[in-house]
Amino acid sequence: MKTLNFLIICMIGLTMFAIMGFVLFLRESNISTQQQFTISLFQKNSSSQLIIEGLNDTYLIAHPVEFNITTISKECSRPHITLTNENGNVIWTEKRDPMFCDMRFSWPNTPQSWHLTEGDLGRLVVYENGVYKITISFIGNTIEKDLHVVTK
């Protein structure tokens, strides 16, 4: 009788362990789906990806427009950013420092992070009210967005 009770308890334990594993598997799958959805909001071609994070619709006059860019590609390249006013005139473009890439080796196909700060791509500050268009390009991928600059 003790052996039968022990087997029943073991079977119940194994069943619960299997159910918990299945639930965790579904939960992990759900997390992956959410991440794919986030990435799918951005354009991408077969050889490179461009991901923008933290780019707002509205900014205050004289405050930095800060956001992050992640690029993935096998090519040695950096994103190109321009800000145009309502007349289509370019009023800002990123700092174009030379990139030093070792051409003897292929560029790693790993995420590269870029930031709008003093030392990376430059610092973007707008000093007049208005609606501006920011264009971010990277190896065939382009994202455009309107930015509203307001006093308060």
C-alpha positions as CSV (number, residue, x, y, z in Angstrom):
1,M,0.0,0.0,0.0
2,K,2.9,2.4,0.8
3,T,4.4,1.7,-2.6
4,L,1.1,2.5,-4.3
5,N,0.8,5.8,-2.4
6,F,4.4,6.7,-3.2
7,L,3.8,6.0,-6.9
8,I,0.6,8.2,-6.9
9,I,2.4,11.0,-5.2
10,C,5.3,10.7,-7.7
11,M,2.9,10.7,-10.6
12,I,1.1,13.8,-9.3
13,G,4.5,15.6,-8.7
14,L,5.7,14.7,-12.2
15,T,2.4,15.9,-13.8
16,M,2.6,19.2,-11.9
17,F,6.2,19.6,-13.0
18,A,5.3,18.9,-16.6
19,I,2.4,21.4,-16.4
20,M,4.6,24.1,-14.9
21,G,7.3,23.5,-17.6
22,F,4.6,23.9,-20.3
23,V,3.3,27.1,-18.7
24,L,6.8,28.5,-18.6
25,F,7.4,27.5,-22.2
26,L,4.2,29.4,-23.2
27,R,5.2,32.4,-21.1
28,E,8.7,32.5,-22.8
29,S,7.1,32.3,-26.2
30,N,4.9,35.2,-25.4
31,I,7.9,37.3,-24.4
32,S,9.6,36.5,-27.7
33,T,6.4,37.5,-29.6
34,Q,6.3,40.9,-27.8
35,Q,10.0,41.5,-28.7
36,Q,9.4,40.6,-32.3
37,F,6.4,42.9,-32.4
38,T,8.6,45.8,-31.1
39,I,11.2,45.2,-33.7
40,S,8.7,44.8,-36.5
41,L,7.5,48.4,-36.0
42,F,10.7,49.5,-37.7
43,Q,11.7,49.0,-41.3
44,K,14.4,46.5,-42.2
45,N,16.0,45.0,-45.3
46,S,17.6,41.6,-45.5
47,S,21.1,42.7,-44.6
48,S,20.7,45.4,-42.0
49,Q,18.3,46.7,-39.2
50,L,17.6,50.1,-37.8
51,I,15.9,50.4,-34.4
52,I,15.0,53.7,-32.8
53,E,14.2,54.0,-29.1
54,G,13.1,57.0,-27.1
55,L,12.3,59.4,-29.9
56,N,9.4,61.5,-28.7
57,D,6.7,63.5,-30.7
58,T,7.2,66.7,-28.8
59,Y,10.3,68.5,-27.3
60,L,10.7,71.8,-25.5
61,I,12.7,74.7,-27.1
62,A,16.4,74.7,-26.2
63,H,16.2,71.2,-24.7
64,P,18.2,68.4,-26.2
65,V,16.4,65.9,-28.5
66,E,17.8,62.7,-27.1
67,F,17.1,59.1,-28.3
68,N,19.0,55.9,-29.0
69,I,19.7,54.2,-32.3
70,T,20.7,50.5,-32.6
71,T,22.0,49.3,-36.0
72,I,22.8,45.8,-37.1
73,S,24.7,45.2,-40.3
74,K,27.8,43.4,-41.7
75,E,28.9,46.8,-43.3
76,C,31.0,49.4,-41.5
77,S,28.6,52.3,-41.4
78,R,26.9,54.7,-39.1
79,P,23.3,56.1,-39.2
80,H,22.7,59.4,-41.1
81,I,20.3,61.9,-39.3
82,T,18.9,65.1,-40.7
83,L,16.4,67.5,-39.2
84,T,14.5,69.8,-41.7
85,N,12.1,72.7,-41.0
86,E,8.6,73.1,-42.5
87,N,10.2,74.7,-45.7
88,G,12.3,71.5,-46.2
89,N,15.6,73.3,-45.3
90,V,18.1,71.1,-43.4
91,I,18.8,72.8,-40.1
92,W,20.8,70.0,-38.4
93,T,22.7,66.9,-39.4
94,E,24.7,64.5,-37.3
95,K,28.4,64.9,-36.6
96,R,30.3,63.1,-39.4
97,D,33.4,61.8,-37.7
98,P,35.4,59.3,-39.7
99,M,34.8,55.6,-38.8
100,F,37.9,53.6,-38.5
101,C,37.1,50.0,-39.7
102,D,39.6,47.3,-40.1
103,M,38.9,46.1,-43.7
104,R,41.0,43.0,-43.2
105,F,38.1,41.5,-41.2
106,S,34.4,41.6,-41.8
107,W,32.4,44.0,-39.7
108,P,30.7,42.1,-36.9
109,N,27.0,41.5,-37.4
110,T,26.2,42.5,-33.8
111,P,24.1,45.4,-32.6
112,Q,25.9,48.8,-32.6
113,S,24.5,51.5,-30.3
114,W,24.4,55.2,-31.2
115,H,23.3,58.1,-29.0
116,L,22.6,61.8,-29.6
117,T,25.0,63.3,-27.2
118,E,28.0,65.5,-27.4
119,G,30.5,62.7,-28.1
120,D,28.6,60.3,-30.3
121,L,26.5,61.6,-33.2
122,G,26.4,65.1,-32.0
123,R,23.9,67.1,-29.9
124,L,20.5,68.1,-31.4
125,V,18.9,71.2,-29.9
126,V,16.1,73.3,-31.6
127,Y,15.7,76.9,-30.6
128,E,12.4,77.8,-32.5
129,N,8.8,76.6,-32.3
130,G,7.6,74.6,-35.1
131,V,7.0,71.2,-36.7
132,Y,10.2,69.6,-38.0
133,K,10.9,66.3,-39.8
134,I,13.6,64.1,-38.6
135,T,15.0,61.5,-41.0
136,I,17.2,58.6,-39.8
137,S,18.8,56.4,-42.5
138,F,21.0,53.4,-42.3
139,I,22.0,51.2,-45.3
140,G,18.7,51.3,-47.1
141,N,16.5,51.7,-44.1
142,T,14.8,55.1,-43.5
143,I,12.6,56.2,-40.7
144,E,10.9,59.7,-40.8
145,K,9.0,61.3,-38.0
146,D,7.5,64.8,-37.3
147,L,8.8,66.5,-34.2
148,H,6.9,69.3,-32.6
149,V,9.0,71.9,-30.8
150,V,7.0,73.9,-28.3
151,T,7.7,76.6,-25.6
152,K,5.9,74.7,-22.8
